[in-house]
Amino acid sequence: MSTKLKFILIGVVVIIIASMILIPRLSGPGSNSNEANAQQPAAQENDRRLAVRALVLEPQNFDNNIRSTGTVLADEDVVLRPEVSGRVTGIYFREGDMVTEGDLLVKINDSELQAELRRAEYRRNLAKLREERLASLIERNATAQSEYDVALNELNVIEAEIQLINARIDQTEIKAPFDGVIGLRSVSTGSYITPSSYIAEIQKVNPVKVDFSIPERYSGMITRDQQFSFHREGSQEQYSGAVYAIQPRIEQDTRTLRIRGIAGNDERLILPGAFVEVQIPLRSISDALLVPSEAIIPEMGGQSVFVFEDGKAQRRQVEIGIRTERRVHVTDGLSPGDTLLTTGMLQIRPGMDVRIAEFIEN
């Protein structure tokens, strides 16, 4: 055998030995992993227990707030209309301006009444002179008491006529009933108006009122002067107010309680008629047990939940308190550390074997 052939045979033997040693080491772990992966679905297929989600209960801080929607109202709102018919002789306001209580806004023609007033005043002067003359005569017993009484009565009648005329003149002057902002006018100088004519609207916008409603179950938690916050639609700027009036009955159609609050509006940014979102804080609980609302099962005698104990689903009767959009405050029936089942409520039966497929966070 040649030397070259010997080297070739030795190399082949070394390669075979190396392959026998290295191949099992390289393929061993991968094949075990593949076998485990293949066994896992098979194990899950053989596990007939219901797969559910669960939540481990832990005490939490719970700020109970009521959210509602409301409408802004003016503190005072009056539509200006005349008391008498007549022609407008003067308009003394600019649309959108602030006016002060007692300011003259509109004047109606009163020339006829002014003439009647002057005539009555002349008659009063004559009647007063006659009454004074008879008064001096009565002191000297130079005239009868009955004559003086007639003169005094005539003077009083004329005084009453003057008061009546002045009252009718006052009706021709439309004045601001309070401090506020006057809106757009619907009349012009020279217009003939009647008591049904719309002149303008005046509103007191500082402060403003906020009307909103809350569900009936919260009716006992709202008190006068209770603080609330709100913001206008399209703006996140928060405003604060206080409850100042509560409707003394529940609305039968909606089962809600109507609330009216009041809020400052120094900058006149909140306009009457605006839509607002209202939030009222009720109370804060430091160790509340909160559960997802879908975990609560309504029953004839109350509510219940399912908890996970020793691999089985067990029913628990619970007492609930405040309910929000997603969560419910459980006041009795559960303890910190309990594992609450949150899915499969329709399939689970008491004592059924279940498997927790996922733990969720509350």
Secondary structure, DSSP 8 states (H G I E B T S, - for coil): --HHHHHHHHHHHHHHHHHHHHHHHHHHHHHHHHHHHHHHHHHHHH--SEEEEEEE---EEEEEEEEEEEEEEEEEEEEE--SS-EEEEEE---TT-EE-TT-EEEEE--HHHHHHHHHHHHHHHHHHHHHHHHHHHHHTT-S-HHHHHHHHHHHHHHHHHHHHHHHHHHTTEEE-SSSEEE------TT-EE-TT---EEEEEEEEEEEEEEEEGGGGGG--TT-EEEEEETT----EEEEEEEEEEEEETTTTEEEEEEEE--TT--S-TT-EEEEEEEEEEEEEEEEEEGGG-EEETTEEEEEEEETTEEEEEEEEEEEE-SSEEEEEES--TT-EEE-S-TTT--TT-BEEEEEE---
